[in-house]
Amino acid sequence: MELSPCLSCGACEETGECVISDDMDDVYSAIREGDRFILASPIFFFGLTAQVKALIDRCQSFWCEKYLLKRPVPEKPFGRKGLLLMVGGMKKEAGFRCGDATTTAFFRSISVPEHETLFYPGIDAKGAIKKHPTALKEAYEAAKRLVY
Ligand SMILES: Cc1cc2nc3c(=O)[nH]c(=O)nc-3n(C[C@H](O)[C@H](O)[C@H](O)COP(=O)(O)O)c2cc1C
C-alpha cells in the first residue's frame, strides 16, 4: 500500500477525518467495520517498522474523533479486540516494550480496549520463526482467544 505519513496539519482535530486521500482510505474503512485486529511487525531500531508506524500515525484522526470530538468507534456486538505479534533479531526486550507502547496507543485510539502481545527475540533470518519451538502453537492459541 502507498501510505503518506501524517503531516500534523491539524485538520482532523476539527472533523475527525484525514484530508489526505490514498490507500489509507481502505484501512480507515476496515478499522471502522472490523472487530478483530492483528498487528504484526518486526522490530527495527527498537520500535515498529516505519511502514506500520505511518499507518498508526494516520490514525491520529481516530484519536481526535474519540478524545476531542467524543465520538469513539461504536461498540460491536462481539466487542473489539486486538493481537500484537513481533519478532526481533536481538535478545533484548526494550524494542518489544516500545512496540507494545505504540500499539497500545494505537489500539486504544481506534477503540480496541484490549489486546494480547506475543513477541519473539533472537529471530533474525528469513523463516527462522518456523523453527521456534513454541511460537506457532502460541500464535494459534492466541488467535483462538482473539476470535472467541
Ligand atoms: C533496519 C533494521 C533495524 C533493526 N533493528 C532491530 C532492533 O532494534 N532490535 C532487534 O531486535 N532487531 C532489529 N532488527 C532485526 C529484525 O528485527 C529481524 O531481522 C527480523 O527478523 C526481521 O523480520 P522480517 O524477516 O519479518 O523482516 C533490525 C533489522 C533492520 C533491517
The ligand as a Tripos MOL2 file, in Angstrom:
@<TRIPOS>MOLECULE
LIG
   31    33     1     0     0
SMALL
NO_CHARGES

@<TRIPOS>ATOM
      1 C1         16.6190   -1.5250    9.7770 C.3       1 LIG1
      2 C2         16.6330   -2.6490   10.7630 C.ar      1 LIG1
      3 C3         16.6770   -2.3580   12.1160 C.ar      1 LIG1
      4 C4         16.6300   -3.3880   13.0630 C.ar      1 LIG1
      5 N1         16.6180   -3.0630   14.3840 N.ar      1 LIG1
      6 C5         16.4410   -4.0410   15.2880 C.ar      1 LIG1
      7 C6         16.3090   -3.7270   16.6730 C.ar      1 LIG1
      8 O1         16.3910   -2.5700   17.0910 O.2       1 LIG1
      9 N2         16.1000   -4.7330   17.5540 N.ar      1 LIG1
     10 C7         16.0070   -6.0340   17.1440 C.ar      1 LIG1
     11 O2         15.7770   -6.9080   17.9770 O.2       1 LIG1
     12 N3         16.1400   -6.3720   15.8400 N.ar      1 LIG1
     13 C8         16.3500   -5.4100   14.9050 C.ar      1 LIG1
     14 N4         16.4510   -5.7390   13.5620 N.ar      1 LIG1
     15 C9         16.3600   -7.1510   13.1580 C.3       1 LIG1
     16 C10        14.9500   -7.5650   12.7140 C.3       1 LIG1
     17 O3         14.0200   -7.3370   13.7590 O.3       1 LIG1
     18 C11        14.9350   -9.0340   12.3360 C.3       1 LIG1
     19 O4         15.8260   -9.2550   11.2820 O.3       1 LIG1
     20 C12        13.5780   -9.5530   11.9600 C.3       1 LIG1
     21 O5         13.5910  -10.9550   11.9420 O.3       1 LIG1
     22 C13        13.1200   -9.0580   10.5830 C.3       1 LIG1
     23 O6         11.8340   -9.5960   10.3600 O.3       1 LIG1
     24 P1         11.3320   -9.9640    8.8630 P.3       1 LIG1
     25 O7         12.2060  -11.0970    8.3810 O.co2     1 LIG1
     26 O8          9.9060  -10.3400    9.0390 O.co2     1 LIG1
     27 O9         11.5430   -8.7180    8.0370 O.co2     1 LIG1
     28 C14        16.5400   -4.7290   12.6240 C.ar      1 LIG1
     29 C15        16.5300   -5.0110   11.2400 C.ar      1 LIG1
     30 C16        16.5670   -3.9900   10.3260 C.ar      1 LIG1
     31 C17        16.5270   -4.3140    8.8380 C.3       1 LIG1
@<TRIPOS>BOND
     1     1     2 1
     2     2     3 ar
     3     2    30 ar
     4     3     4 ar
     5     4     5 ar
     6     4    28 ar
     7     5     6 ar
     8     6     7 ar
     9     6    13 1
    10     7     8 2
    11     7     9 ar
    12     9    10 ar
    13    10    11 2
    14    10    12 ar
    15    12    13 ar
    16    13    14 ar
    17    14    15 1
    18    14    28 ar
    19    15    16 1
    20    16    17 1
    21    16    18 1
    22    18    19 1
    23    18    20 1
    24    20    21 1
    25    20    22 1
    26    22    23 1
    27    23    24 1
    28    24    25 2
    29    24    26 1
    30    24    27 1
    31    28    29 ar
    32    29    30 ar
    33    30    31 1
@<TRIPOS>SUBSTRUCTURE
     1 LIG1         1 GROUP 0 **** ****
